[in-house]
Amino acid sequence: MREVLKDLVEAVEAGHTVGLGTVVRTFRSAPRPAGASMMVDAGGLAVGSVSGGCVEGALYELATEVAADGTPVLQRYGISDDDAFEVGLTCGGIIDVFVEAVSRETFPELAHVAAEVAADRPVAVVTVIEHPDRAWLGRHLVVHPDGFEGTLGSERADHAVSDDAMGLLAAGRNTTLMYGPDGERRGDGMRVFVASFAPQPRMLVFGAIDFAAAVARQGSFLGYRVTVCDARAVFATKARFPVADEVVVEWPHRYLQAQIDAGLIDARTVICVLTHDPKFDVPLLEVALRHDVAYVGAMGSRKTHDDRLDRLREAGLAGVELERLSSPIGLDLGSRTPEETAVSIAAEIIALRWGGAGGRLSLMDTRIHHVPVADAEHEGA
């Protein structure tokens, strides 16, 4: 919903009823992830996408109908590789899309959700997408790290679902959950979709060199909040890194430790160490490799890498900690320029996030779109 949130709020605040379709579950080579949304406003304007163009035409008609009659619909698009084209999903994947009418009456908390997202505060929206009592369909629960507002239909369901949604919010995950009709954990009948609006994941780039400028551009393009940090004030300037959200002059290890102590580093954070200078990168990597982050990569030759490992072992880092280090940084793309190197680093971050192998798709017969292990287990359930 994030990509349509601004337009959605504007339409609803103007008193309109909007048809909103959201991908709530995916199978096989689905083109867009769970959480992707498309809205159709009162004037017939479509915003967003759920499939990259495959089923938008059919969804446009359905969203228009739902906005008019107010009856939510859970619609599946795509059945198999053979007949997916006939139903519009040409990639051969399958997506479940929940289509609902959104207005001030159906979602009074929407403006508050938008304000929380704009302020970069974590918030999740729970939507009932299946229930034996159709009166429950489309009801929302807005979940914060310390509580919730709204109701799904009963106090028992609200507390059971909000507890699980808080865990998903902490991980920044969108997924569907199954419960009994009244929120029973051992049961089925009610299915909800949890859309997590966590703050932007962070990319910390250490070393204010030309490669860092290219990596910062890639990080910003991928949706990270980018920080460039270097102890040398003459190099760490906003003029040299205009794309970075912030440029910090500080010893790298001190800055990272301070960010950790402030609770500003989480499991989605990626760290790129580009200094290839032992006095900077060894103390920094000591801190980074002992903390739970998504990625730690360090630039340097293989000789530099071997020397770096020796220094880290002397500092007391164990085998498991050292195995988390991606060094030399990036995938083997044959990169030469800073821009090409930045692409290889971004490619490695993406591959590790989704479980990709980094090979050529034309030489592989495995699925194109990977999912995290937790979501893969849920998909197969």
Secondary structure, DSSP 8 states (H G I E B T S, - for coil): -GGGHHHHHHHHHTT--EEEEEEEEEESS-SS-TT-EEEE-TTS-EEE-SSTTSSHHHHHHHHHHHHHH---EEEEE---TTTHHHHT-TTS-EEEEEEEEE-TTT-TTHHHHHHHHHTT--EEEEEEEE-SSGGGTT-EEEEETTEEEE-SSSHHHHHHHHHHHHHHHHHT--EEEEE-TTS-SS--SEEEEEEEE----EEEEES-SHHHHHHHHHHHHTT-EEEEEES-TTT--TTT-TTSSEEEES-HHHHHHHHHHTT---TT-EEEE----HHHHHHHHHHHTTS--SEEEE---HHHHHHHHHHHHHTT--HHHHHTEE-S-S--S---SHHHHHHHHHHHHHHHHHT-----GGG--S-SS---HHHHHHHH-
